Amino acid sequence: MRTPTKQSGFTLAEVMVTIALVGAVLIFGLKGLNDSMFQAAYTRDLKIARELALFSMGQVSSGLFIEDVEDHMSGDYADQDYPEFSWEIVLGDEEFDEPEVEREDRFDSWNPNPDDDDDEEEDAEEPYEIVRVKVRFPAAGERVGELILEEWITWEHVYGQPNEEDE
């Protein structure tokens, strides 16, 4: 009489479960790698944007824009080999150009009556001026590709020394 021998090996079900598990691990691993690559690109662009914004802020505070200073200026960083980065500088209480269209039915609790703005205030010379720099860069993924820096800079560095004739 023969005794039945044990056959060792894997069944088809065991092989299919193993392949499914390995496939799921690979998919989640590649998704994590892809997300980390987007995060690294965004962090690199944010660092470059910060350095460029500080560069622009330094130009304003050193008086390079005194001759053609305006309340709202813009340009790009093609001269610094970053043509995909652009800048926008606003002085004082000016606002940045926003591409979004504001809804008129939205209630603003800070200004409940927008028609009652105080336009009667005179522009008095202050010892400091608020300078804001916005740097826009290509967004990686769903992140916003912009950085805003704000600094108080002395009036003379922004607008220059007042002339005796102007007073």
C-alpha contacts under 8 A as a table, 3 or more apart, distances in Angstrom:
res1	aa1	res2	aa2	distance
10	F	14	E	6.17
10	F	15	V	6.71
11	T	14	E	5.37
11	T	15	V	6.53
12	L	15	V	5.18
12	L	16	M	6.24
13	A	16	M	5.14
13	A	17	V	6.24
14	E	17	V	5.24
14	E	18	T	6.23
15	V	18	T	5.15
15	V	19	I	6.23
16	M	19	I	5.15
16	M	20	A	6.17
17	V	20	A	5.09
17	V	21	L	6.20
18	T	21	L	5.19
18	T	22	V	6.21
19	I	22	V	5.19
19	I	23	G	6.04
20	A	23	G	5.07
20	A	24	A	6.18
21	L	24	A	5.16
21	L	25	V	6.24
22	V	25	V	5.15
22	V	26	L	6.18
23	G	26	L	5.10
23	G	27	I	6.17
24	A	27	I	5.12
24	A	28	F	6.25
25	V	28	F	5.32
25	V	29	G	5.96
26	L	29	G	4.97
26	L	30	L	6.05
27	I	30	L	5.26
27	I	31	K	6.18
28	F	31	K	5.04
28	F	32	G	6.15
29	G	32	G	5.18
29	G	33	L	6.21
30	L	33	L	4.95
30	L	34	N	6.05
31	K	34	N	5.07
31	K	35	D	6.13
32	G	35	D	5.10
32	G	36	S	6.13
33	L	36	S	5.14
33	L	37	M	6.22
34	N	37	M	5.09
34	N	38	F	6.39
35	D	38	F	5.15
35	D	39	Q	6.19
36	S	39	Q	4.93
36	S	40	A	6.04
37	M	40	A	5.08
37	M	41	A	6.20
38	F	41	A	5.13
38	F	42	Y	6.13
38	F	140	A	5.80
38	F	141	G	6.47
39	Q	42	Y	5.10
39	Q	43	T	6.04
39	Q	140	A	7.56
40	A	43	T	5.08
40	A	44	R	6.09
41	A	44	R	5.12
41	A	45	D	6.18
41	A	140	A	6.62
42	Y	45	D	5.11
42	Y	46	L	5.98
42	Y	139	A	6.95
42	Y	140	A	5.50
42	Y	143	R	7.95
43	T	46	L	5.00
43	T	47	K	6.12
44	R	47	K	5.18
44	R	48	I	6.29
45	D	48	I	5.06
45	D	49	A	5.99
45	D	137	F	7.05
45	D	138	P	7.95
46	L	49	A	4.96
46	L	50	R	6.13
46	L	145	G	7.93
46	L	146	E	7.89
46	L	147	L	7.28
47	K	50	R	5.13
47	K	51	E	6.32
48	I	51	E	5.14
48	I	52	L	6.14
49	A	52	L	5.07
49	A	53	A	5.98
49	A	85	F	7.42
49	A	135	V	5.98
49	A	136	R	7.52
49	A	137	F	7.23
49	A	146	E	7.82
49	A	147	L	6.70
50	R	53	A	5.04
50	R	54	L	6.14
50	R	135	V	7.89
50	R	147	L	7.02
51	E	54	L	5.16
51	E	55	F	6.15
52	L	55	F	4.83
52	L	56	S	6.25
52	L	77	Y	7.91
52	L	135	V	7.63
53	A	56	S	5.08
53	A	57	M	6.07
53	A	87	W	7.63
53	A	133	V	6.18
53	A	134	K	7.13
53	A	135	V	6.27
53	A	148	I	7.90
53	A	149	L	6.92
54	L	57	M	4.91
54	L	58	G	6.00
54	L	149	L	7.97
55	F	58	G	5.08
55	F	59	Q	6.32
56	S	59	Q	4.98
56	S	60	V	6.37
56	S	133	V	7.38
57	M	60	V	5.17
57	M	61	S	6.18
57	M	131	V	7.79
57	M	133	V	6.95
57	M	151	E	7.97
58	G	61	S	5.07
58	G	62	S	5.91
59	Q	62	S	5.22
59	Q	63	G	6.38
59	Q	64	L	5.43
59	Q	65	F	7.14
60	V	63	G	5.30
60	V	64	L	5.88
60	V	65	F	5.84
60	V	66	I	7.89
60	V	157	H	7.19
60	V	158	V	6.10
61	S	64	L	7.73
61	S	153	I	6.26
61	S	154	T	7.75
61	S	157	H	5.30
61	S	158	V	6.18
62	S	157	H	6.19
62	S	158	V	8.00
63	G	66	I	5.32
63	G	157	H	5.11
63	G	158	V	5.90
63	G	159	Y	7.65
63	G	160	G	7.12
64	L	67	E	7.54
65	F	68	D	5.65
65	F	69	V	5.25
65	F	158	V	7.23
66	I	69	V	5.22
66	I	157	H	7.62
66	I	158	V	6.07
66	I	159	Y	5.25
66	I	160	G	5.86
69	V	73	M	7.88
69	V	158	V	7.62
69	V	159	Y	6.89
70	E	73	M	6.25
70	E	91	L	7.70
71	D	89	I	7.85
71	D	90	V	5.48
71	D	91	L	4.92
71	D	92	G	7.28
71	D	94	E	6.79
72	H	88	E	7.32
72	H	89	I	5.77
72	H	90	V	4.57
72	H	91	L	6.60
72	H	94	E	7.32
72	H	96	F	7.97
73	M	88	E	5.73
73	M	89	I	5.13
73	M	90	V	6.50
74	S	86	S	7.55
74	S	87	W	5.49
74	S	88	E	4.19
74	S	89	I	6.11
75	G	86	S	5.77
75	G	87	W	5.37
75	G	88	E	6.56
76	D	82	Y	7.88
76	D	83	P	6.34
76	D	84	E	7.64
76	D	85	F	5.94
76	D	86	S	3.90
76	D	87	W	5.55
77	Y	80	Q	5.32
77	Y	81	D	6.61
77	Y	82	Y	5.16
77	Y	83	P	5.41
77	Y	84	E	7.59
77	Y	85	F	5.83
77	Y	86	S	5.96
77	Y	87	W	7.46
78	A	81	D	5.01
78	A	82	Y	5.06
78	A	83	P	4.04
78	A	84	E	7.65
78	A	85	F	7.79
79	D	82	Y	7.33
79	D	83	P	7.73
80	Q	83	P	7.89
82	Y	85	F	5.60
83	P	86	S	7.34
84	E	137	F	6.17
84	E	138	P	6.84
85	F	135	V	6.72
85	F	136	R	5.65
85	F	137	F	4.71
85	F	138	P	7.43
86	S	135	V	5.63
86	S	136	R	5.28
86	S	137	F	6.74
87	W	133	V	6.83
87	W	134	K	5.62
87	W	135	V	4.51
87	W	136	R	6.35
88	E	96	F	7.47
88	E	133	V	5.72
88	E	134	K	5.13
88	E	135	V	6.51
89	I	96	F	7.99
89	I	131	V	7.03
89	I	132	R	5.66
89	I	133	V	4.59
89	I	134	K	6.44
90	V	93	D	7.95
90	V	94	E	5.89
90	V	95	E	6.80
90	V	96	F	6.76
90	V	131	V	6.02
90	V	132	R	5.38
90	V	133	V	6.68
91	L	94	E	6.08
91	L	129	E	6.92
91	L	130	I	5.77
91	L	131	V	4.79
91	L	132	R	6.49
92	G	129	E	5.92
92	G	130	I	4.89
92	G	131	V	6.43
93	D	130	I	7.60
96	F	134	K	8.00
98	E	101	V	7.65
103	R	106	R	5.67
107	F	112	P	6.71
108	D	111	N	5.40
108	D	112	P	5.43
109	S	112	P	5.26
111	N	114	P	5.75
113	N	116	D	5.61
113	N	117	D	7.83
114	P	117	D	6.12
118	D	121	E	6.51
125	E	155	W	7.70
126	E	129	E	6.91
126	E	155	W	6.74
127	P	154	T	5.88
127	P	155	W	5.50
128	Y	152	W	5.94
128	Y	153	I	5.38
128	Y	154	T	4.25
128	Y	155	W	4.87
129	E	152	W	5.53
129	E	153	I	5.43
129	E	154	T	6.10
129	E	155	W	5.61
129	E	158	V	7.50
130	I	150	E	6.98
130	I	151	E	5.91
130	I	152	W	4.67
130	I	153	I	6.48
131	V	150	E	5.72
131	V	151	E	5.42
131	V	152	W	6.13
131	V	153	I	6.85
132	R	148	I	6.82
132	R	149	L	5.62
132	R	150	E	4.31
132	R	151	E	6.46
133	V	148	I	5.56
133	V	149	L	5.25
133	V	150	E	6.44
134	K	146	E	6.71
134	K	147	L	5.54
134	K	148	I	4.33
134	K	149	L	6.52
135	V	146	E	5.44
135	V	147	L	5.24
135	V	148	I	6.48
136	R	145	G	5.65
136	R	146	E	4.27
136	R	147	L	6.59
137	F	145	G	4.96
137	F	146	E	5.95
138	P	145	G	5.55
139	A	142	E	7.06
139	A	143	R	5.79
139	A	144	V	5.78
139	A	145	G	4.30
140	A	143	R	6.10
140	A	145	G	7.51
153	I	157	H	6.83
153	I	158	V	6.97
154	T	157	H	5.48
154	T	158	V	6.68
155	W	158	V	5.32
155	W	159	Y	5.99
155	W	160	G	7.24
156	E	159	Y	5.31
156	E	160	G	4.34
156	E	161	Q	5.24
156	E	162	P	7.73
157	H	160	G	5.57
157	H	161	Q	7.98
162	P	166	D	6.86
162	P	167	E	7.59
163	N	166	D	5.31
163	N	167	E	6.92
164	E	167	E	5.65
